[in-house]
Amino acid sequence: VFQKPFAGAMAAIAEGEGQAEPPRELSTVVPEGARPGETQLPINLGDGRQLLVTVPPEAEVADKLVVSKGGDDGNTWVCSLMKRPDAETVILVPAEATPGETKLDIDVGGGTTVRTIVPPGATPGDKLVIKGKPGDEADGKKSLTWEIKLLRHKLIKPPIDPDVIAVYNLPQLRAPPLDDVPAYERLAKACREAGCSVNPKLQRGSGPPLHVPGIIAAQVIEKGEEISRIPEQFHITPANVKALIPELWDVVENIADLPYARRPEFLQSLFIANLLRGAADRAAGQRTEMPKAADPQAWAVWEAYADGLLREDFAFHPYRVAGSEPEAIRDSFEPSPEGDFLVEMAQDVYAGFLTAKANVPAELSPNLEFSDFLRARLSILSRVFQTDHDATLVPLIDLINHASHGESNTTWEWDPKGRAMVITADRQIEVGEELLDSYGPRSNLLLYRTYGFTQLPSVEPSWCYIVRASKVASIYEALMPEEQQGMQIILNSQQVEESLCTAMNACAKHGCSPLALLRLICARCKAGYESDVKMKPCIDALRRAREIDATSSAWWLHVDEEGKALANDDIVRVKMCEYLCLLAHIEVVRLVSGTLPESQCLAGGAPVRRILLDAFAMLKEHGSFALTITPSPKKS
């Protein structure tokens, strides 16, 4: 550290006597071309005056000069030299950059700007590291050479547990389960005898448009007619299981390595696995016993429910498919993170089974087998309803298949006064017509990961994308506080999820730009789809659709012959869902920035656009924003 008081600096201050007291410490960086011992650098005092500091003889380009009040009288300006043998500036590749073309002017301090071209292969959010090193001296001036390096974040995928194959290789049942029709008739009979309402105009079968087992109208069902009413005591809920087998809950509640939030579902899984084991025993001609604390009518409903559930092997569910060829699943979804998610969840199911075997006494879950546990987990995932206080499986009602909003003919609703799940006809349902209900405004991504199917993009009600921290680590490091750098963000074209609200507020509180955060995240994630050769026909089709109507997302209408098969592919539909979601959020950023008019934005992104425009306005004015959830109006 070089320290020396400079008379020139003191003279500059003397000329401004009577003005406001300047800051007691200021700094600048030695610029390229400075002559040590000669060049004087101006330092603004913040009140319109400047302090002139002579570059010390020992200084080199990119060293830092710090001037502060010191000396014996406390009023002498002292210059301290902070050596920087390797000056370094780090920036992120901008969201709008075109690799190999875009020129960047980078401020490296000390009034020096370095111009460079974004390197080929760079992705938005990658790091560019600019290092300055002292070069040759000419005419008494010291120069600086600049080294620019692209640091690409390498996404390291976790290893795959070889035991995940167990999710796919399920053993054969000891005996064939009941056929669909007799299983349904037994369940309907048990429900009616227990006091549940089951419309007699129903039968088990399949028909258009799905042609998979569901519920068919045997007679005309009038609009508003009640299809079924199943009271709460016949649901399979964590609360009902706790009441029936409190000792099982005591065990689950004390499994240390099981997250608290997952314990209720784990309890449900064990109970349904036990029911399925009993159903397999009955199919093999063995007697099963009812727990002493069980209500006979409820137990009869649950046994009949399990007899029908035993037919479900979930052979085409993505968790099971991921267990068969995990690497192939990962590759088929690239650049989407969904392949990784499905493999992780397949491994999670097997890990849950091992946790159960290690912690649950045999008397509480006798003869527990992985096939029963897997069926139980997937049954909960694909059949769960929500009451005002619990996640629940509702016998019989959950046999009704999905149709998109507007194409369904029934509606389910929780009756808080009657404490029952009720499903009614939305319109007249003709003989032979399948009863269909909407599982909610789910995107194709959420439909596929939950149920294993997608719907036509033309009726897809929303788009979504799940941002994984590992994908955007460099962006989080630059713009988010450390405690939030591992968070997952859910993007949804219909609403702002709580995770996005949390991230934007955390970024603002950290002193960074939430707009830059969203811009960089979406640009980085979107880039992979645009460089994916397999996605090119679909993205080109989207471009053609938007050339006709800028607000259109109808890519499926503009695919060429080669791309027509892609429009019917579940994985392609999932990836286009993600791409459109990212595009919709980028348009929000551009709209806020004033570089894109509303008339040029995707119509499907309008709901989240409205909310985010308000959110960014609140962030600008108040520094934060909060979400208020307004319940949707009930159907009349």
C-alpha positions as CSV (number, residue, x, y, z in Angstrom):
1,V,0.0,0.0,0.0
2,F,1.4,3.4,-1.1
3,Q,0.4,6.4,1.1
4,K,1.3,10.0,0.5
5,P,-0.5,13.3,1.0
6,F,-0.8,15.4,-2.2
7,A,-0.7,19.2,-2.1
8,G,-2.7,19.5,-5.3
9,A,-5.6,17.7,-3.7
10,M,-5.5,20.1,-0.7
11,A,-5.5,23.1,-3.0
12,A,-8.6,21.9,-4.8
13,I,-10.5,21.7,-1.5
14,A,-9.2,25.1,-0.3
15,E,-10.8,26.7,-3.3
16,G,-14.2,25.5,-2.3
17,E,-14.3,26.6,1.4
18,G,-17.8,27.0,2.8
19,Q,-19.3,24.3,0.7
20,A,-20.9,21.1,2.1
21,E,-18.5,18.6,3.7
22,P,-17.4,16.0,1.1
23,P,-17.4,12.2,1.9
24,R,-14.4,11.2,4.0
25,E,-13.3,8.4,1.6
26,L,-13.4,8.2,-2.2
27,S,-11.8,6.0,-4.8
28,T,-10.9,5.6,-8.5
29,V,-9.1,3.1,-10.7
30,V,-5.9,3.8,-12.6
31,P,-7.0,3.8,-16.3
32,E,-5.2,2.5,-19.3
33,G,-2.7,5.2,-20.7
34,A,-2.1,6.8,-17.3
35,R,1.5,8.1,-16.7
36,P,2.6,7.2,-13.1
37,G,3.9,10.2,-11.3
38,E,2.4,12.6,-13.9
39,T,-1.3,11.9,-14.7
40,Q,-3.8,13.6,-12.5
41,L,-7.1,11.8,-12.0
42,P,-10.3,13.7,-11.1
43,I,-12.4,12.3,-8.3
44,N,-15.9,13.8,-7.9
45,L,-16.7,14.9,-4.4
46,G,-20.4,14.7,-5.0
47,D,-21.0,18.5,-4.6
48,G,-19.9,19.7,-8.0
49,R,-16.2,19.9,-7.1
50,Q,-13.4,17.6,-8.0
51,L,-10.3,16.3,-6.2
52,L,-7.2,15.9,-8.4
53,V,-5.0,13.0,-7.5
54,T,-1.6,12.3,-9.1
55,V,-1.1,8.7,-10.0
56,P,1.6,7.4,-7.7
57,P,4.9,6.2,-9.4
58,E,4.3,2.6,-8.2
59,A,0.8,2.4,-9.7
60,E,-0.2,0.3,-12.6
61,V,-3.3,0.1,-14.8
62,A,-6.3,-1.2,-12.9
63,D,-4.8,-0.5,-9.5
64,K,-7.3,1.2,-7.1
65,L,-6.6,4.6,-5.6
66,V,-8.4,5.3,-2.3
67,V,-8.3,8.9,-1.0
68,S,-9.4,9.7,2.6
69,K,-9.2,12.4,5.2
70,G,-6.3,11.7,7.5
71,G,-3.0,13.1,8.7
72,D,-2.3,14.7,12.1
73,D,-5.0,17.3,11.7
74,G,-7.6,14.9,10.3
75,N,-8.0,17.2,7.3
76,T,-5.2,16.1,5.0
77,W,-6.2,14.0,2.0
78,V,-4.2,10.8,2.0
79,C,-3.9,8.5,-1.1
80,S,-3.7,4.7,-0.6
81,L,-2.7,2.5,-3.4
82,M,-4.5,-0.9,-3.5
83,K,-2.6,-3.2,-5.9
84,R,-4.6,-5.3,-8.3
85,P,-2.1,-7.5,-10.3
86,D,-5.0,-9.2,-12.1
87,A,-8.0,-6.9,-12.5
88,E,-11.1,-9.0,-13.1
89,T,-14.7,-8.1,-14.2
90,V,-17.5,-10.6,-14.4
91,I,-20.7,-10.1,-16.3
92,L,-23.5,-12.4,-17.5
93,V,-24.2,-12.9,-21.2
94,P,-27.3,-10.7,-21.8
95,A,-30.7,-12.2,-22.6
96,E,-30.9,-10.6,-26.1
97,A,-27.3,-11.5,-27.1
98,T,-26.7,-13.4,-30.4
99,P,-23.6,-15.6,-30.0
100,G,-20.9,-14.7,-32.5
101,E,-22.5,-11.5,-33.4
102,T,-23.6,-9.2,-30.5
103,K,-20.9,-6.7,-29.5
104,L,-20.6,-5.8,-25.8
105,D,-19.0,-2.7,-24.3
106,I,-17.9,-3.7,-20.9
107,D,-17.1,-1.2,-18.2
108,V,-14.0,-2.5,-16.4
109,G,-13.6,0.5,-14.1
110,G,-11.4,3.5,-14.1
111,G,-13.1,5.0,-17.2
112,T,-12.0,2.0,-19.3
113,T,-14.4,0.2,-21.6
114,V,-13.5,-3.1,-23.3
115,R,-15.4,-4.1,-26.4
116,T,-15.9,-7.8,-27.2
117,I,-18.2,-10.1,-29.2
118,V,-20.3,-12.6,-27.4
119,P,-18.5,-15.9,-28.0
120,P,-20.0,-18.6,-30.1
121,G,-21.8,-21.2,-28.0
122,A,-22.6,-18.8,-25.2
123,T,-26.1,-18.9,-23.6
124,P,-27.8,-16.1,-21.8
125,G,-26.7,-16.1,-18.1
126,D,-23.3,-17.7,-18.9
127,K,-20.4,-15.8,-17.2
128,L,-17.9,-13.7,-19.2
129,V,-14.8,-13.1,-17.2
130,I,-12.6,-10.1,-18.3
131,K,-9.1,-10.1,-16.8
132,G,-6.8,-7.2,-17.2
133,K,-3.0,-7.8,-17.1
134,P,-0.3,-5.1,-17.3
135,G,1.2,-5.0,-20.8
136,D,4.1,-3.3,-22.4
137,E,5.2,0.3,-21.6
138,A,5.4,2.8,-24.5
139,D,6.2,6.5,-24.2
140,G,6.0,6.3,-20.5
141,K,2.4,5.0,-20.6
142,K,1.5,1.6,-19.2
143,S,-1.0,-0.4,-21.2
144,L,-3.2,-3.3,-20.2
145,T,-4.0,-6.5,-22.1
146,W,-7.5,-8.0,-21.7
147,E,-8.2,-11.7,-21.6
148,I,-11.9,-12.7,-22.0
149,K,-13.1,-16.1,-21.0
150,L,-16.5,-17.7,-21.3
151,L,-17.5,-19.8,-18.3
152,R,-20.4,-22.1,-19.1
153,H,-22.2,-23.6,-16.2
154,K,-22.0,-27.4,-16.7
155,L,-25.1,-29.1,-15.6
156,I,-24.1,-32.3,-13.9
157,K,-26.9,-34.8,-13.7
158,P,-27.1,-37.0,-10.6
159,P,-26.3,-40.7,-11.0
160,I,-29.2,-43.0,-11.5
161,D,-29.9,-45.7,-8.9
162,P,-29.8,-49.1,-10.7
163,D,-32.6,-50.2,-8.4
164,V,-35.0,-47.8,-10.2
165,I,-35.7,-50.7,-12.6
166,A,-37.9,-52.1,-9.9
167,V,-40.5,-49.4,-10.7
168,Y,-40.9,-51.0,-14.1
169,N,-40.4,-54.7,-13.4
170,L,-43.5,-55.5,-11.3
171,P,-44.3,-59.1,-10.5
172,Q,-47.4,-60.7,-11.8
173,L,-50.4,-60.9,-9.4
174,R,-51.0,-64.3,-7.8
175,A,-54.5,-64.4,-9.3
176,P,-56.4,-62.2,-11.8
177,P,-58.3,-59.3,-10.2
178,L,-62.0,-58.7,-10.7
179,D,-63.0,-57.5,-14.1
180,D,-64.0,-53.8,-14.5
181,V,-67.7,-54.3,-14.6
182,P,-68.2,-56.6,-11.6
183,A,-65.7,-54.6,-9.6
184,Y,-67.7,-51.4,-10.3
185,E,-71.0,-53.1,-9.4
186,R,-69.5,-54.3,-6.1
187,L,-68.3,-50.9,-5.3
188,A,-71.6,-49.2,-6.2
189,K,-73.5,-51.7,-4.1
190,A,-71.2,-51.2,-1.1
191,C,-71.5,-47.4,-1.4
192,R,-75.3,-47.5,-1.6
193,E,-75.5,-49.9,1.4
194,A,-73.3,-47.5,3.4
195,G,-75.7,-44.6,2.7
196,C,-73.8,-43.0,-0.2
197,S,-75.7,-41.7,-3.3
198,V,-74.9,-43.5,-6.5
199,N,-77.1,-42.7,-9.5
200,P,-78.6,-46.0,-10.9
201,K,-78.2,-44.7,-14.5
202,L,-74.4,-45.4,-14.4
203,Q,-72.4,-48.3,-15.7
204,R,-68.8,-49.1,-16.1
205,G,-67.5,-49.1,-19.7
206,S,-65.7,-47.1,-22.4
207,G,-66.8,-44.9,-25.2
208,P,-65.9,-41.9,-27.3
209,P,-63.9,-39.8,-27.2
210,L,-61.4,-41.6,-25.0
211,H,-62.2,-45.3,-25.4
212,V,-60.7,-46.1,-22.0
213,P,-62.5,-47.6,-19.0
214,G,-64.7,-44.9,-17.4
215,I,-68.3,-44.3,-16.4
216,I,-71.0,-44.5,-19.1
217,A,-74.6,-43.2,-19.0
218,A,-77.0,-46.3,-19.2
219,Q,-80.0,-43.9,-19.3
220,V,-80.4,-40.2,-20.1
221,I,-79.1,-38.1,-17.2
222,E,-80.7,-34.6,-16.9
223,K,-78.8,-31.4,-16.4
224,G,-78.3,-30.7,-12.6
225,E,-78.9,-34.4,-11.7
226,E,-76.7,-35.7,-9.0
227,I,-74.3,-38.4,-10.2
228,S,-72.9,-39.4,-6.8
229,R,-72.4,-38.1,-3.2
230,I,-69.8,-39.7,-1.1
231,P,-69.6,-38.6,2.6
232,E,-66.3,-37.8,4.2
233,Q,-66.2,-40.9,6.4
234,F,-65.9,-43.1,3.3
235,H,-62.9,-41.1,1.9
236,I,-59.4,-42.4,2.3
237,T,-57.8,-39.4,4.0
238,P,-54.8,-39.0,6.4
239,A,-57.3,-38.0,9.1
240,N,-59.4,-41.2,8.6
241,V,-56.3,-43.4,8.6
242,K,-55.0,-41.8,11.8
243,A,-58.3,-42.4,13.5
244,L,-58.4,-46.0,12.4
245,I,-54.8,-47.0,13.0
246,P,-53.3,-44.4,15.3
247,E,-50.3,-46.6,16.0
248,L,-49.3,-46.5,12.3
249,W,-49.4,-42.7,12.4
250,D,-47.2,-42.8,15.5
251,V,-44.6,-44.7,13.6
252,V,-44.8,-42.5,10.5
253,E,-44.7,-39.3,12.5
254,N,-41.4,-40.3,14.0
255,I,-39.5,-41.3,10.9
256,A,-36.7,-38.8,11.2
257,D,-35.6,-38.7,7.6
258,L,-39.1,-38.3,6.2
259,P,-40.0,-34.6,5.7
260,Y,-42.9,-33.5,7.8
261,A,-44.9,-32.3,4.9
262,R,-44.8,-35.7,3.2
263,R,-45.9,-37.8,6.2
264,P,-49.6,-37.6,5.6
265,E,-49.2,-38.9,2.0
266,F,-46.8,-41.6,3.3
267,L,-49.4,-42.7,5.7
268,Q,-52.1,-42.9,3.0
269,S,-49.7,-44.9,0.8
270,L,-49.1,-47.5,3.5
271,F,-52.8,-47.8,4.1
272,I,-53.7,-48.2,0.5
273,A,-50.9,-50.7,0.0
274,N,-52.4,-52.7,2.8
275,L,-55.8,-52.5,1.1
276,L,-54.3,-53.7,-2.2
277,R,-52.5,-56.6,-0.4
278,G,-55.9,-57.6,1.0
279,A,-57.4,-57.3,-2.5
280,A,-54.7,-59.6,-3.9
281,D,-55.4,-62.1,-1.1
282,R,-59.1,-62.1,-1.9
283,A,-58.4,-62.5,-5.6
284,A,-56.4,-65.6,-4.7
285,G,-59.2,-67.0,-2.6
286,Q,-57.9,-66.1,0.8
287,R,-59.8,-64.6,3.7
288,T,-59.0,-61.1,4.9
289,E,-59.9,-59.5,8.3
290,M,-61.3,-56.1,9.1
291,P,-59.4,-54.0,11.7
292,K,-61.3,-54.0,15.0
293,A,-61.7,-50.2,15.1
294,A,-63.0,-50.0,11.5
295,D,-66.6,-49.1,10.7
296,P,-68.0,-52.1,8.8
297,Q,-69.7,-50.0,6.2
298,A,-66.7,-47.9,5.5
299,W,-64.5,-51.0,5.4
300,A,-66.8,-52.7,2.9
301,V,-66.5,-49.6,0.7
302,W,-62.7,-49.5,0.9
303,E,-62.3,-53.2,0.2
304,A,-64.5,-52.9,-2.9
305,Y,-62.5,-49.9,-3.9
306,A,-59.3,-51.8,-3.6
307,D,-60.6,-54.8,-5.5
308,G,-61.1,-52.5,-8.5
309,L,-57.9,-50.6,-7.9
310,L,-55.9,-53.8,-8.1
311,R,-56.5,-53.9,-11.9
312,E,-54.5,-50.7,-12.3
313,D,-50.8,-51.5,-13.0
314,F,-50.1,-47.9,-14.3
315,A,-48.0,-49.5,-17.1
316,F,-47.9,-46.3,-19.1
317,H,-47.5,-43.8,-16.2
318,P,-44.3,-41.8,-16.8
319,Y,-42.8,-42.8,-13.4
320,R,-42.9,-46.5,-14.5
321,V,-41.7,-45.7,-18.0
322,A,-38.8,-43.7,-16.4
323,G,-37.9,-46.8,-14.4
324,S,-37.5,-48.9,-17.5
325,E,-35.0,-46.7,-19.4
326,P,-34.1,-43.7,-17.3
327,E,-31.3,-42.5,-19.6
328,A,-33.5,-42.7,-22.6
329,I,-36.2,-40.8,-20.8
330,R,-33.8,-38.0,-19.9
331,D,-32.5,-37.8,-23.5
332,S,-36.0,-37.8,-25.0
333,F,-37.1,-34.8,-22.9
334,E,-33.9,-32.7,-23.5
335,P,-33.7,-29.7,-23.1
336,S,-36.7,-29.9,-20.8
337,P,-36.0,-30.7,-17.1
338,E,-39.0,-33.0,-17.1
339,G,-37.0,-36.1,-17.9
340,D,-34.8,-35.5,-14.9
341,F,-37.9,-35.0,-12.7
342,L,-39.6,-38.2,-13.8
343,V,-36.4,-40.3,-13.2
344,E,-36.1,-38.6,-9.8
345,M,-39.7,-39.4,-8.9
346,A,-39.3,-43.0,-10.0
347,Q,-36.3,-43.3,-7.6
348,D,-38.3,-41.5,-4.9
349,V,-41.1,-44.1,-5.0
350,Y,-38.6,-46.9,-4.5
351,A,-36.7,-44.9,-1.8
352,G,-40.1,-44.5,0.0
353,F,-40.7,-48.2,-0.1
354,L,-37.3,-48.8,1.5
355,T,-38.1,-46.3,4.2
356,A,-41.3,-48.1,4.9
357,K,-39.6,-51.5,5.1
358,A,-36.9,-50.1,7.4
359,N,-39.2,-48.3,9.8
360,V,-42.7,-49.8,9.8
361,P,-43.3,-52.9,11.9
362,A,-44.5,-55.9,10.0
363,E,-47.7,-56.1,12.1
364,L,-48.7,-52.6,11.0
365,S,-48.1,-53.3,7.3
366,P,-47.9,-57.1,6.9
367,N,-46.3,-58.6,3.8
368,L,-45.6,-55.1,2.3
369,E,-44.4,-55.4,-1.3
370,F,-43.1,-52.8,-3.6
371,S,-45.8,-53.4,-6.2
372,D,-48.5,-52.6,-3.7
373,F,-46.6,-49.5,-2.5
374,L,-46.1,-48.2,-6.0
375,R,-49.7,-48.7,-7.0
376,A,-50.7,-46.9,-3.8
377,R,-48.4,-43.9,-4.5
378,L,-49.6,-43.6,-8.1
379,S,-53.2,-44.0,-7.1
380,I,-52.8,-41.0,-4.7
381,L,-51.0,-39.0,-7.4
382,S,-53.5,-39.6,-10.1
383,R,-56.8,-39.8,-8.1
384,V,-56.5,-37.3,-5.3
385,F,-59.2,-34.7,-4.7
386,Q,-59.0,-31.7,-2.3
387,T,-61.5,-30.9,0.4
388,D,-61.5,-27.8,2.6
389,H,-58.9,-29.4,4.9
390,D,-57.4,-32.6,3.4
391,A,-56.2,-34.5,0.3
392,T,-58.5,-37.4,-0.2
393,L,-59.2,-40.4,-2.4
394,V,-63.0,-40.6,-3.1
395,P,-64.2,-44.1,-4.1
396,L,-66.3,-44.4,-7.3
397,I,-66.2,-40.6,-8.1
398,D,-62.6,-41.0,-9.1
399,L,-63.5,-43.4,-11.9
400,I,-64.7,-40.5,-14.1
401,N,-62.2,-39.5,-16.8
402,H,-60.9,-36.1,-17.7
403,A,-62.0,-33.7,-20.4
404,S,-60.8,-30.2,-20.9
405,H,-62.8,-27.3,-19.6
406,G,-65.8,-26.7,-21.9
407,E,-65.9,-30.4,-23.0
408,S,-66.7,-31.9,-19.7
409,N,-70.3,-32.8,-18.8
410,T,-70.0,-33.1,-15.0
411,T,-68.6,-31.0,-12.1
412,W,-67.3,-32.2,-8.8
413,E,-67.6,-30.0,-5.7
414,W,-66.8,-30.4,-2.0
415,D,-69.9,-29.7,0.1
416,P,-68.6,-28.2,3.4
417,K,-72.0,-28.4,5.1
418,G,-72.8,-31.9,4.2
419,R,-69.2,-33.0,4.5
420,A,-69.3,-34.9,1.2
421,M,-67.9,-34.9,-2.3
422,V,-70.6,-34.4,-4.8
423,I,-70.6,-34.7,-8.6
424,T,-73.5,-33.4,-10.8
425,A,-74.3,-33.3,-14.5
426,D,-73.6,-30.0,-16.2
427,R,-75.8,-30.7,-19.1
428,Q,-78.0,-33.6,-20.4
429,I,-75.9,-36.7,-20.9
430,E,-77.2,-39.1,-23.5
431,V,-77.4,-42.9,-23.3
432,G,-73.9,-44.4,-24.1
433,E,-72.2,-41.1,-23.6
434,E,-69.2,-41.1,-21.2
435,L,-69.3,-39.0,-18.1
436,L,-66.3,-36.6,-18.1
437,D,-65.0,-34.1,-15.6
438,S,-62.2,-31.5,-15.8
439,Y,-59.2,-32.2,-13.6
440,G,-58.6,-28.5,-13.6
441,P,-56.9,-26.0,-15.9
442,R,-53.7,-28.1,-16.0
443,S,-51.1,-27.6,-18.7
444,N,-49.9,-30.6,-20.7
445,L,-46.7,-30.7,-18.6
446,L,-48.8,-31.1,-15.4
447,L,-51.2,-33.6,-17.0
448,Y,-48.4,-35.7,-18.3
449,R,-46.3,-35.8,-15.0
450,T,-49.5,-36.6,-13.0
451,Y,-51.6,-38.9,-15.2
452,G,-49.4,-39.9,-18.1
453,F,-51.4,-38.2,-20.9
454,T,-51.7,-34.9,-22.7
455,Q,-54.5,-33.2,-24.5
456,L,-54.7,-31.5,-27.8
457,P,-52.7,-28.2,-27.7
458,S,-55.8,-26.5,-29.1
459,V,-57.7,-27.0,-25.8
460,E,-54.7,-26.7,-23.4
461,P,-55.8,-24.2,-20.8
462,S,-52.4,-23.0,-19.7
463,W,-48.6,-23.4,-20.1
464,C,-46.0,-23.8,-17.4
465,Y,-42.3,-24.3,-16.9
466,I,-40.5,-25.4,-13.7
467,V,-37.2,-23.5,-13.2
468,R,-34.6,-25.7,-11.5
469,A,-31.9,-23.9,-9.6
470,S,-29.1,-26.0,-11.2
471,K,-30.1,-24.7,-14.6
472,V,-29.8,-21.0,-13.6
473,A,-27.1,-21.1,-11.0
474,S,-25.0,-18.3,-12.4
475,I,-28.1,-16.0,-12.6
476,Y,-29.1,-16.8,-9.0
477,E,-25.5,-16.2,-7.9
478,A,-25.5,-12.7,-9.5
479,L,-29.0,-11.6,-8.6
480,M,-30.4,-13.5,-5.6
481,P,-29.4,-13.6,-1.9
482,E,-27.5,-16.8,-1.0
483,E,-30.4,-18.3,1.1
484,Q,-32.6,-18.2,-2.0
485,Q,-30.2,-19.6,-4.5
486,G,-31.5,-23.2,-4.3
487,M,-35.1,-22.4,-4.9
488,Q,-37.4,-23.8,-7.6
489,I,-39.6,-21.3,-9.5
490,I,-42.9,-22.3,-11.1
491,L,-43.9,-20.2,-14.2
492,N,-47.5,-20.4,-15.2
493,S,-49.3,-18.5,-18.0
494,Q,-52.5,-18.3,-16.1
495,Q,-51.2,-16.9,-12.8
496,V,-48.2,-15.9,-10.7
497,E,-47.2,-18.8,-8.4
498,E,-46.0,-18.0,-4.9
499,S,-42.4,-19.2,-5.8
500,L,-42.1,-16.5,-8.5
501,C,-43.4,-13.9,-6.1
502,T,-40.8,-15.0,-3.5
503,A,-38.0,-14.9,-6.0
504,M,-38.9,-11.4,-7.4
505,N,-39.2,-9.9,-3.9
506,A,-35.9,-11.6,-2.7
507,C,-34.1,-10.2,-5.8
508,A,-35.5,-6.7,-5.2
509,K,-34.5,-6.8,-1.5
510,H,-31.0,-7.9,-2.5
511,G,-30.7,-4.7,-4.5
512,C,-31.0,-6.3,-7.9
513,S,-33.5,-6.0,-10.7
514,P,-36.4,-8.6,-10.7
515,L,-37.0,-7.6,-14.3
516,A,-33.4,-8.7,-15.2
517,L,-33.9,-11.9,-13.1
518,L,-37.0,-12.9,-15.1
519,R,-35.5,-11.9,-18.4
520,L,-32.3,-13.9,-17.9
521,I,-34.0,-17.0,-16.5
522,C,-36.4,-17.2,-19.4
523,A,-33.9,-16.4,-22.1
524,R,-31.5,-19.0,-20.7
525,C,-34.1,-21.8,-20.5
526,K,-35.6,-20.9,-23.9
527,A,-32.3,-21.1,-25.7
528,G,-32.1,-24.8,-25.4
529,Y,-35.4,-25.4,-27.2
530,E,-34.4,-23.1,-30.1
531,S,-31.2,-25.0,-30.6
532,D,-32.9,-28.5,-30.4
533,V,-33.1,-29.9,-33.9
534,K,-36.1,-32.1,-33.0
535,M,-38.1,-29.0,-31.9
536,K,-37.3,-27.0,-35.0
537,P,-40.4,-28.0,-37.0
538,C,-42.7,-27.0,-34.2
539,I,-41.0,-23.7,-33.4
540,D,-40.9,-22.9,-37.1
541,A,-44.6,-23.7,-37.2
542,L,-45.2,-21.3,-34.3
543,R,-43.3,-18.6,-36.2
544,R,-45.5,-19.1,-39.2
545,A,-48.7,-18.9,-37.1
546,R,-47.5,-15.6,-35.5
547,E,-46.7,-14.1,-38.9
548,I,-50.4,-14.4,-39.7
549,D,-51.5,-13.4,-36.2
550,A,-49.0,-12.2,-33.7
551,T,-51.1,-13.3,-30.7
552,S,-51.6,-16.9,-32.0
553,S,-49.9,-19.9,-30.4
554,A,-51.5,-22.4,-32.9
555,W,-48.3,-24.1,-33.9
556,W,-50.1,-27.4,-34.6
557,L,-52.0,-25.8,-37.4
558,H,-48.9,-24.8,-39.3
559,V,-46.6,-27.9,-39.1
560,D,-45.5,-29.4,-42.3
561,E,-45.9,-33.1,-43.2
562,E,-42.8,-34.0,-41.3
563,G,-44.1,-32.2,-38.2
564,K,-47.7,-33.6,-38.1
565,A,-46.7,-36.6,-36.1
566,L,-44.9,-34.4,-33.6
567,A,-48.2,-32.6,-32.9
568,N,-49.6,-35.8,-31.5
569,D,-46.5,-36.8,-29.5
570,D,-46.9,-36.4,-25.7
571,I,-43.3,-35.3,-25.1
572,V,-43.3,-32.8,-27.9
573,R,-46.6,-31.3,-26.5
574,V,-44.9,-31.0,-23.1
575,K,-41.9,-29.3,-24.5
576,M,-44.0,-26.8,-26.6
577,C,-46.0,-26.1,-23.4
578,E,-42.8,-25.1,-21.7
579,Y,-41.5,-23.1,-24.6
580,L,-44.7,-21.1,-24.9
581,C,-44.6,-20.4,-21.2
582,L,-41.1,-19.1,-21.4
583,L,-42.0,-17.0,-24.4
584,A,-45.1,-15.6,-22.6
585,H,-42.9,-14.4,-19.7
586,I,-40.3,-12.9,-21.9
587,E,-43.0,-10.9,-23.6
588,V,-44.0,-9.5,-20.2
589,V,-40.4,-8.3,-19.7
590,R,-40.4,-6.7,-23.1
591,L,-43.8,-5.1,-22.5
592,V,-42.6,-3.6,-19.2
593,S,-39.4,-2.5,-20.9
594,G,-41.3,-0.8,-23.7
595,T,-39.9,-2.9,-26.5
596,L,-43.0,-4.8,-27.4
597,P,-46.6,-3.6,-27.6
598,E,-49.5,-5.6,-26.0
599,S,-51.0,-6.2,-29.5
600,Q,-47.9,-8.4,-30.4
601,C,-48.1,-10.6,-27.3
602,L,-49.4,-14.1,-27.1
603,A,-53.1,-14.2,-26.2
604,G,-52.5,-17.3,-24.0
605,G,-50.2,-15.3,-21.8
606,A,-52.7,-12.5,-21.1
607,P,-53.7,-13.6,-17.5
608,V,-50.1,-13.7,-16.1
609,R,-49.2,-10.6,-18.1
610,R,-51.9,-8.6,-16.4
611,I,-50.7,-9.8,-12.9
612,L,-47.0,-9.2,-13.6
613,L,-47.5,-5.7,-15.0
614,D,-49.1,-4.8,-11.6
615,A,-46.4,-6.7,-9.8
616,F,-43.6,-4.8,-11.5
617,A,-45.4,-1.5,-10.9
618,M,-45.6,-2.3,-7.2
619,L,-41.9,-3.3,-7.1
620,K,-41.0,0.0,-8.7
621,E,-43.1,2.0,-6.2
622,H,-42.8,0.0,-3.0
623,G,-39.9,-2.4,-3.5
624,S,-42.1,-5.5,-3.0
625,F,-45.5,-7.0,-3.8
626,A,-47.8,-9.7,-2.5
627,L,-50.3,-12.1,-4.0
628,T,-54.0,-12.2,-3.1
629,I,-55.9,-15.3,-4.0
630,T,-59.5,-14.7,-5.1
631,P,-61.6,-17.9,-5.4
632,S,-63.1,-18.6,-8.8
633,P,-66.9,-18.1,-9.0
634,K,-69.0,-21.2,-8.8
635,K,-70.8,-22.5,-11.8
636,S,-74.4,-21.5,-12.0
